Amino acid sequence: MSGGSAAGRIAGMVLRALGLGLGMMVALPVVLALGALAVGHLAGDCGPGSSGGCEMGAAGLAVYAAIPSFLLGAGWSVVRDLRKR
């Protein structure tokens, strides 16, 4: 039997899932928002003189992506921990 109790292993798995979930909750929406801004600026639809709709769209994308990003990161961490066993 490996070291540690079952409760300790589960607590470690939960903490790792929370950590990776929170990290993804921050990183992925930022990357998506910057990507949306880059595509808008490269397409010529955004920039100086625009109404600010591109920036608001990028901010909305980041807000809407936060919870799915957390779930993706936490799920990935749990699957990775379960495959290690």
Backbone torsions as a table, in degrees:
resi	resn	phi	psi	omega
1	MET	NA	136.3	-178.2
2	SER	-74.7	164.0	-175.1
3	GLY	-67.3	149.3	176.5
4	GLY	92.9	152.8	179.0
5	SER	-82.7	168.6	179.4
6	ALA	-63.6	-39.4	179.7
7	ALA	-64.3	-37.5	178.4
8	GLY	-67.5	-38.4	178.1
9	ARG	-67.0	-40.2	179.4
10	ILE	-67.2	-42.0	178.7
11	ALA	-61.7	-41.1	177.0
12	GLY	-63.2	-40.6	179.3
13	MET	-65.0	-40.5	179.3
14	VAL	-65.7	-42.7	179.3
15	LEU	-64.7	-40.4	176.9
16	ARG	-65.0	-38.3	178.7
17	ALA	-65.7	-41.8	177.5
18	LEU	-64.2	-41.9	-179.8
19	GLY	-62.9	-49.1	179.8
20	LEU	-69.0	-36.2	177.7
21	GLY	-62.1	-44.6	179.1
22	LEU	-68.1	-37.1	176.7
23	GLY	-62.6	-44.4	177.7
24	MET	-67.8	-32.0	-179.7
25	MET	-65.2	-26.8	177.9
26	VAL	-90.6	-47.7	-170.3
27	ALA	-72.3	-48.3	-174.0
28	LEU	-65.0	-45.1	176.7
29	PRO	-61.7	-34.5	177.5
30	VAL	-64.8	-44.7	179.1
31	VAL	-63.0	-42.7	179.2
32	LEU	-64.2	-42.4	179.9
33	ALA	-65.2	-43.7	178.6
34	LEU	-65.6	-36.7	176.4
35	GLY	-64.3	-41.8	178.1
36	ALA	-64.1	-40.2	177.5
37	LEU	-65.9	-40.7	180.0
38	ALA	-63.5	-45.5	179.9
39	VAL	-63.5	-42.2	178.6
40	GLY	-62.8	-41.2	179.7
41	HIS	-71.3	-38.9	178.2
42	LEU	-67.7	-30.7	178.8
43	ALA	-77.5	-14.1	178.6
44	GLY	87.9	5.3	-179.1
45	ASP	-84.4	-20.2	-176.6
46	CYS	-117.4	166.5	175.8
47	GLY	132.6	-165.7	-179.7
48	PRO	-59.8	134.8	179.1
49	GLY	90.7	-6.0	178.2
50	SER	-83.6	168.5	-174.7
51	SER	-80.0	-8.3	-178.7
52	GLY	95.2	6.8	179.9
53	GLY	-65.7	-33.5	178.8
54	CYS	-65.0	-43.4	179.9
55	GLU	-65.5	-39.1	178.8
56	MET	-70.1	-34.6	175.5
57	GLY	-65.4	-40.3	177.7
58	ALA	-66.4	-40.9	177.7
59	ALA	-65.4	-40.8	177.3
60	GLY	-63.5	-39.9	177.1
61	LEU	-61.0	-41.5	179.5
62	ALA	-65.3	-41.7	180.0
63	VAL	-66.3	-44.3	-178.8
64	TYR	-69.5	-23.6	-178.3
65	ALA	-88.3	-7.1	-173.3
66	ALA	-64.2	-53.2	-176.4
67	ILE	-67.4	-46.9	176.0
68	PRO	-60.1	-32.5	178.1
69	SER	-67.3	-40.3	176.7
70	PHE	-61.9	-46.2	-179.5
71	LEU	-64.2	-38.3	177.8
72	LEU	-63.2	-47.0	-179.8
73	GLY	-65.6	-44.8	179.9
74	ALA	-66.0	-42.4	178.5
75	GLY	-64.2	-40.3	178.4
76	TRP	-62.6	-41.6	179.8
77	SER	-64.8	-42.6	-179.7
78	VAL	-65.2	-45.4	179.5
79	VAL	-61.7	-43.2	178.9
80	ARG	-61.8	-43.1	178.7
81	ASP	-65.5	-38.8	-179.2
82	LEU	-71.2	-30.8	179.0
83	ARG	-74.6	-22.2	178.7
84	LYS	-68.1	-27.1	-174.0
85	ARG	-68.6	NA	NA
